[in-house]
């Protein structure tokens, strides 16, 4: 089978898997729990046929070769919209995992937003300095996706390190989503480094990357199709570290007043006693002199 035909088959299979994930996701009502993930699935399912048609029309020179410009702007618009959706998906996964800890959820959301803002600004500044044409769209898209990919990898690392404390199972849907996006982000970084400017759709690296996407989608089909296990009840002693951090995070920013017990000032009391002793001594002396 020619390479371009094989890539066409893989692209068609990818669309079917995206549609399958979306079907189970919406039929089981998961869109109410993860609305950003639902929007992301709708974007992928709705845009992929359009992009494939424009790509095919580009090879057949449809519309006087305007298919190239149409495909270019449509592809990067979907790419940017996907990057923005992924940010909100990471936030949804973070909230779902830390739902029992309201204080840590609130504090972590603030840190999460500031980290995303700083990462985005740092990534976009070189783009506006280097590009002055419509190719800026491509640079902005890559910068946004790179920032979100770093957040995805950090989120996956956090979940892997804190699974036991959070009573999180590898079968839980939030962990499955984070795992899939983490694998995609890693594959995207590796493919971007190995391609080094060669963006051919039939290069071997593209086939490897497409294969990883198909594997992730297949895993997601299992996550959304099979029943999700009931999450274990989190019971911990009051002196546990995570409980104390949750209480501290819940108190921050709410003006909570804490009564602090202060020791009595021993120096002040000793001075008062000395003054009293001096007064008594003077009164005794005066009374003795009056008797004489």
C-alpha positions in Angstrom: 0.0 0.0 0.0 1.5 3.4 -0.9 2.4 5.7 2.0 -0.2 8.4 1.1 -2.9 5.7 0.9 -1.8 4.3 4.3 -2.0 7.8 5.8 -5.5 8.3 4.3 -6.6 5.0 6.0 -5.1 6.0 9.3 -6.8 9.5 9.1 -10.2 7.9 8.4 -9.7 5.5 11.3 -8.8 8.4 13.5 -12.0 10.2 12.6 -14.0 7.0 13.4 -12.3 6.7 16.8 -13.0 10.4 17.6 -16.6 9.9 16.6 -16.8 6.8 18.8 -15.3 8.5 21.8 -17.8 11.4 21.3 -20.7 9.0 21.0 -20.1 7.3 24.3 -19.1 10.5 25.9 -22.4 12.3 25.1 -24.6 9.2 25.4 -23.4 8.6 29.0 -23.9 12.2 30.0 -20.2 12.9 30.6 -20.6 16.3 28.8 -22.2 17.7 31.9 -19.3 16.7 34.0 -16.6 17.7 31.5 -18.1 20.5 29.2 -14.7 21.6 27.9 -13.8 18.0 26.9 -17.2 17.8 25.2 -16.5 21.0 23.2 -13.1 19.6 22.2 -14.6 16.4 20.9 -17.2 18.3 19.0 -14.4 20.4 17.4 -12.4 17.4 16.4 -15.4 15.4 15.1 -16.8 18.4 13.2 -13.6 19.8 11.7 -11.8 16.7 10.7 -14.0 15.8 7.6 -13.8 19.4 6.4 -10.0 19.4 6.7 -9.7 16.1 4.9 -11.9 17.3 2.1 -9.8 20.5 1.7 -6.6 18.5 1.8 -7.9 16.2 -0.9 -9.1 19.2 -3.0 -5.6 20.8 -2.6 -4.1 17.7 -4.3 -6.7 17.9 -7.1 -6.4 21.6 -7.6 -10.0 22.4 -6.8 -11.3 26.0 -6.7 -8.3 27.3 -8.7 -5.8 26.2 -6.0 -7.7 28.2 -3.3 -8.0 25.0 -1.3 -4.5 25.6 0.0 -5.3 28.9 1.6 -8.7 27.5 2.9 -7.0 24.5 4.4 -4.2 26.6 5.9 -6.4 29.0 7.8 -9.0 26.3 8.7 -6.3 24.0 10.0 -4.6 26.6 12.2 -7.9 28.0 13.5 -8.8 24.5 14.6 -5.3 24.1 16.1 -5.6 27.3 18.1 -9.1 26.5 19.3 -7.9 23.0 20.3 -5.1 24.6 22.4 -7.5 26.8 24.2 -9.9 23.9 24.8 -7.1 21.8 26.2 -6.3 24.5 28.8 -9.9 24.3 30.2 -9.8 20.5 30.0 -6.7 20.4 32.2 -8.6 22.7 34.6 -11.6 20.4 34.6 -9.4 17.3 35.3 -7.7 19.2 38.1 -11.1 20.1 39.7 -12.4 16.6 39.3 -9.4 15.0 41.0 -9.3 17.5 43.9 -13.0 17.8 44.4 -12.9 16.5 48.0 -10.3 19.2 48.9 -12.1 22.5 48.4 -9.2 24.6 49.8 -6.5 23.0 47.7 -8.8 23.2 44.6 -9.3 27.0 45.1 -5.6 27.6 45.7 -4.4 25.3 43.0 -6.8 26.9 40.5 -5.2 30.3 41.2 -1.7 28.9 40.7 -2.8 27.0 37.6 -4.1 30.2 36.0 -1.1 32.3 36.8 1.3 29.5 35.5 -0.7 29.3 32.2 -0.7 33.1 31.8 3.0 33.4 32.4 3.8 30.4 30.1 1.6 31.8 27.3 3.2 35.3 27.5 6.7 33.9 27.5 5.9 31.7 24.5 4.1 34.4 22.4 6.6 37.2 22.8 9.3 35.8 20.4 6.5 35.0 17.9 5.4 38.6 17.6 9.0 39.7 17.3 10.1 37.2 14.6 7.0 37.0 12.3 5.4 39.9 10.6 3.3 38.1 7.9 0.3 35.7 8.0 2.8 33.0 9.1 2.4 34.6 12.5 -0.7 32.5 12.8 1.4 29.3 12.6 3.8 30.6 15.2 1.0 31.6 17.6 -0.6 28.2 17.3 2.6 26.4 18.0 3.4 28.6 21.0 -0.1 28.1 22.5 0.0 24.3 22.0 3.5 24.1 23.5 2.4 26.0 26.6 -0.7 23.8 27.0 1.4 20.6 26.4 3.7 21.6 29.3 0.6 22.0 31.5 -0.7 18.6 30.4 2.6 16.9 31.3 2.8 18.6 34.6 -0.8 17.6 35.4 -0.1 14.0 34.5 3.1 14.0 36.7 1.1 15.4 39.6 -1.6 12.7 39.3 1.0 9.9 39.1 2.8 11.2 42.2 -0.4 11.8 44.3 -2.6 8.9 43.3 -2.4 7.1 46.6 -3.1 10.3 48.7 -6.0 11.3 46.5 -7.4 7.7 46.4 -7.3 7.9 42.6 -7.4 4.7 40.5 -5.9 4.2 37.1 -9.3 3.3 35.9 -10.8 6.7 36.8 -11.8 8.8 33.8 -9.9 11.9 34.9 -6.7 9.9 35.1 -7.4 8.3 31.7 -8.0 11.7 30.0 -4.8 13.1 31.6 -2.8 10.0 30.5 -4.0 10.3 26.9 -3.2 14.0 26.6 0.1 13.4 28.3 1.0 10.8 25.7 -0.1 13.0 22.9 1.9 15.9 24.2 5.0 13.8 24.5 4.6 12.5 21.0 4.1 16.0 19.7 7.3 17.2 21.3 9.3 14.3 20.0 7.8 14.5 16.5 8.4 18.2 16.4 12.1 17.8 17.4 12.7 15.0 14.9 10.9 16.6 12.0 13.0 19.8 12.2 11.0 21.7 9.6 10.0 18.8 7.4 6.2 18.8 7.8 5.5 16.1 5.1 2.4 14.1 5.9 4.0 10.9 4.6 7.2 11.0 6.6 7.9 8.0 8.9 7.7 10.2 12.0 4.2 11.3 11.0 3.2 7.6 10.8 4.5 7.0 14.3 2.8 10.1 15.7 -0.5 9.1 14.0 -0.1 5.6 15.4 0.2 7.0 18.9 -2.9 9.1 18.4 -4.8 6.0 17.4 -3.6 4.1 20.4 -4.7 6.9 22.7 -8.1 7.1 21.1 -8.5 3.4 21.4 -7.7 3.6 25.2 -10.2 6.5 25.5 -12.9 4.4 23.9 -12.4 1.8 26.6 -12.5 4.5 29.4 -15.7 6.0 28.2 -17.4 2.8 27.1 -16.8 0.8 30.3 -18.5 1.7 33.5 -16.3 4.0 35.7 -15.5 2.5 39.2 -16.8 4.4 42.2 -14.1 6.5 43.7 -13.0 5.5 47.1 -14.1 7.6 50.1 -11.2 9.7 51.3 -10.8 9.3 55.1 -7.7 10.6 56.7 -6.6 11.6 60.2 -6.7 15.2 61.3 -2.9 15.4 61.7 -2.2 14.3 58.1 -0.2 16.6 55.9 -2.7 16.9 53.1 -5.5 17.7 55.5 -3.5 20.5 57.1 -2.6 21.9 53.7 -6.2 21.8 52.7 -7.2 23.7 55.9 -4.5 26.3 55.4 -5.5 26.8 51.7 -9.2 27.1 52.7 -8.3 29.8 55.3 -6.1 31.9 52.9 -7.9 34.9 51.4 -11.0 34.6 53.7 -9.8 36.9 56.5 -9.8 34.2 59.0 -8.7 35.5 62.5 -6.7 33.1 64.7 -6.4 33.8 68.5 -2.8 33.5 69.5 -1.9 32.9 73.2 0.8 35.3 74.3 3.0 34.8 77.4 2.8 37.4 80.2 5.5 40.0 80.2 7.6 39.0 83.2 9.7 42.1 83.0 6.7 44.4 83.5 5.5 42.4 86.6 8.9 42.4 88.2 9.1 46.2 87.8 5.7 46.6 89.5 6.8 44.4 92.4 9.9 46.4 92.9 7.9 49.7 93.0 5.5 48.2 95.5 8.4 47.0 97.7 10.0 50.5 97.7 6.7 52.1 98.7 6.2 49.7 101.6 9.8 50.2 102.8 9.4 54.0 102.8 6.1 53.8 104.6 7.7 51.5 107.3 10.6 53.9 107.7 8.3 56.9 108.1 6.2 55.1 110.7 9.3 54.2 112.7 10.6 57.7 112.7 7.2 59.1 113.8 7.3 56.7 116.9 10.8 58.0 117.9 
